[in-house]
């Protein structure tokens, strides 16, 4: 899973679905801890495609 | 540092619970991770006048942008249904108490925080809560970080009002990560230049417009509208559908809002030793509409009252705090459960089904509704009949 900080709107939707609780939201950034197994759940809910998607604002 | 109560999150749930607790003479600290309360907006901003009644507030033009007089639903094939004409949602258009309105959340949330501060709540902004302090199985404070400085702050009760991304509920063992199917991924523009009635809502349905959700246009006074959508689909992003819909419009954005809305209904347990959960973190959101302002405000008020009673009794055990869970469920659980059932049934509707339903409404005007007509209609659409049977 690739996180593109410049596409992120730090809404926290990804944090809500990460099954391993690796994502944490601080004020205006998402912090990712190691251990991702590319399950792709966060990419489904990210409204802007900051997590490995083709869309660009 | 020691307080009676710490509230994590400074939006509606946080400000209302801290306001009520402070009014009941508790020493309260509210912690907000953003540097500015009320921003960024993560909401379509629609609510009803019940919210102000619940909060004992005089509604003010300061934060009410539009009063709602009607709503139009647009089926995937473009057919439109005027809800007022069909006698649907009438309460929201005619009854003074349950009438709909569109808020300016930036002003409303800040106003609530100001009221809470005036009642005595201390507020920390740009402060992230990293952990809960748990001693002998009991929550008794938080570990917070502000501008690089980490601090332990103790309290007898913690209120988790930290939204859909809540890590308080996880740390307290009250919730698990959500299934993406239960999170509505939303994107919204505040648009200028769209020619719509400033007192009407519009809802658009269809797989090409908002798969697994709907698109809304909510007027924000005469000058702008919130045009947004929520989807549940892995194919494209919410932003993709927002761009697609607005590409053909002669309007320009002044704001982009995004967010995730929990549509799974309430979490199983909203209390534990020394902690209560309110708002999105507790799943206090209608699974059909995604609306949660009124429910959250009501539940947060109950949380503030129960917390105040518990502190006065010097007993913040789960047994005492359970009162919150009982009281808010008594008021809202049945409605939320019914709504979740409807949402699950609606998930199965195809565009074709929705078009057929819209056609039925349009051709059978309210006074012409008849049992025979309905039976004939369902005979032609056995798939819908099956869905209805699941309900009954």
Interface residues (C-beta under 8 A of the other chain):
Chain A: X9 X11 X12 X13 X14 X15 X16 X17 X18 X19 X20 X21 X24 X25 X26 X27 X28 X40 X41 X43 X44 X45 X46 X47 X48 X49 X53 X55 X57
Chain B: X33 X34 X35 X40 X42 X126 X128 X163 X164 X165 X166 X167 X170 X177 X178 X179 X180 X183 X185 X186 X187 X233 X234 X236 X237 X238 X239 X240 X256 X258 X259 X260 X262
